[in-house]
Amino acid sequence: METLTYLFVFVAVVALLLVFVALRWASSGLARVLIVALFALLLPAAYAAPASLLGRAKPVTLEWVNTQVKEASVLSATLIEGDAIYLTLRWNDAPSLYKMPWDRKLAEQLQQTMEESSRQGTQPMMRQPFEPSWDRQEPRFYTPPQPKMPDKPYAPGGQGGPGGQGPSYYEFRHPGQPA
């Protein structure tokens, strides 16, 4: 089950307990009918409200569960000047959409990082995405170093052919020319 389903079940159980307590102390029949009717209206609202938020950006200040995340990959970014910085972040599994308050210096830093990452063929990264930091010395967005190129398939000691046999280099000879 998803987190949203667990949250809804929790809210429904707590609301049901409140209804039982209220029914116990309500003396008139009209009050009891009103309590049951409000409970019946609460259940669809409690399910629909979080479900409507699933496709919207979550403010980074409201992220409480994943505050221990040290760095995240920036999959995409949308900058709306004067409004917000929208980021799609991924740190271990599924990507999530987040909203940061507008900051011109941070937006410029993000743009430069995305351009540099695009040139290098790497994924831009973000340090401590959910920590409200006043430290402006260390950039929040950065381009990781290019990955190391794979080693050539030559064995050490000059025996670089398949299985460690043969020459450690290959010479191109045009067909039809003498060796």
N, C-alpha and C positions, 0 to 999 in steps of 0.2 A: 504494500500500500504506500501511497505517496504521503509526504509530510502534510499536505493539505487535508487529506482524509483523516489523519490522526488529529489534526487541529480541530476539525469539525466535530469529530466524535467527542473530544475533550469538552468543547463548548456546549455540545448538546447534553452531555452528562451533567455538567455543572448547572446548566439552565434547568434541567429536570429536577435536580436536587433543590434548587431554589423554588421551583414550583411546588414541590412537596411541602417545603417549609411554609410557604405562603398559604397553601391550601389548609394546612393544619391550623393556622392562626386566623384565617378568614372566617367570619361568622355568618355573613349573608351569602345567599345563593348567587346574587348578582356579582359580587366580588369574586366568587370562585369561577364563574363563567368567564369573567373578564381575564382572570389569571390564565386560565386554560387557552383562551383565544390569543392572548399575547404570546404565550409559549408557541402556539401553532404558527404565528407570524414570525417569530424569532428564528425558527429552524431554517426556512428557506433563505432568509436574509443572511444568516450566519454562514450558509454555504455559498451563496451567490457573491457576497462582497469580496472574499479573498480570491474566488475564481476569476472575477473580473480584473483583478490586479495582476494576474499571471503574465500577461503580455506587456506590462508596463515596466519602465525603468524603476529600479529600487534605489532610493538615495543611499549613498555609501555610509551616511551617518546612522542609518537604521539597520545596518548589518551587524548583528550581535553574535550570531552563531559562528561565523568564520573569521573572527578578529585575529586569530593566530596565524593567518596566512601571511607569509613573508614576502612572496612575490607572485605575480600572475602574468600570464601572457595577454597582451592586448590584441584581440582578434579584429576589432574594428573600433572606430571612433567617429563621432559626429559632434562638431563644434557649432553651437548656436550662440553667437556673440551676445553678451548681455544676459543670457538665460542660463545655460548649463552646458556641461561637457558630458556627452553620453558615451559610455564605454561598454563594449562586450568583452568580458574578462573570463579567462579559464585558468584554473590552477590545478585541478586534478581530474575532473571528469567532464560534466556537461557545462557549457558556457552559460553565463548569466549576464543580464543587462543591468547596468548601474548608471546612476546619475550623480554627477559631482557639481557643486556650485561653480558658477563661472569665475574663472581667474585667468586674466590675460597672460600672465607669465607662464602659468601651468599649461595653457593652451598652446603657446608658442613652443614650449619645451616638448609637448606631445607631437606637434606637427614636425618639428625637426627630427625627433626620434623616429617617427614613422617614415619620413623620407630617407633617412640614413639606413634604416632597416630594410627598406625596399631596395636600395642600391646594393646592400650587402647580401640580400637574399635570406635574412633572418627574421624572426618574429620579435616585435617590440615587447618590452617587459615593463612592469610597474612594480616598484618597491612598496611594501606595506600599504596595499590599497585601501584598507579599512581603518587605518590608524590616523586619527586627526593630528597631524604633525605641524608644529610651528617652525620646525627646522627647515630653513630654505637653502642651507648650504649644499646638501646632497640632493641631486635631482631625483624626482620620483619616477620619471620615465627614462629608460635607457635602452641602448641597443647592445645585445649580448655579442661577444666576439664570434667571428665566423667559426663554424665547426672545422676541426682538423680534417684535412684531406686524408682519404684512406691510404694506407701504406701500399707501396708497389708489391706485387706478388713475387718478389725475388728473395731467394734465401740468402742469408749472410755468408760471406766468405767467397764471393765470386761465382758461386754455383747457382745461377739464377734461373735456369730453365725449369720446366715442369719436373717435379720430384727431386729438385736439387741437382739436376744434371743439365749439361749444356752450357752455352756461354751466358755471361751475365749481361750481355747486350745483344741487340739484334741489328743487323746491317741490312739496309734496303738495297736490293739489286734489281735494276730494271730488267724485265724479261727481254732476252735477245742480246744483252750486252755480256761480254766476257767477264769472268770473275776476276 
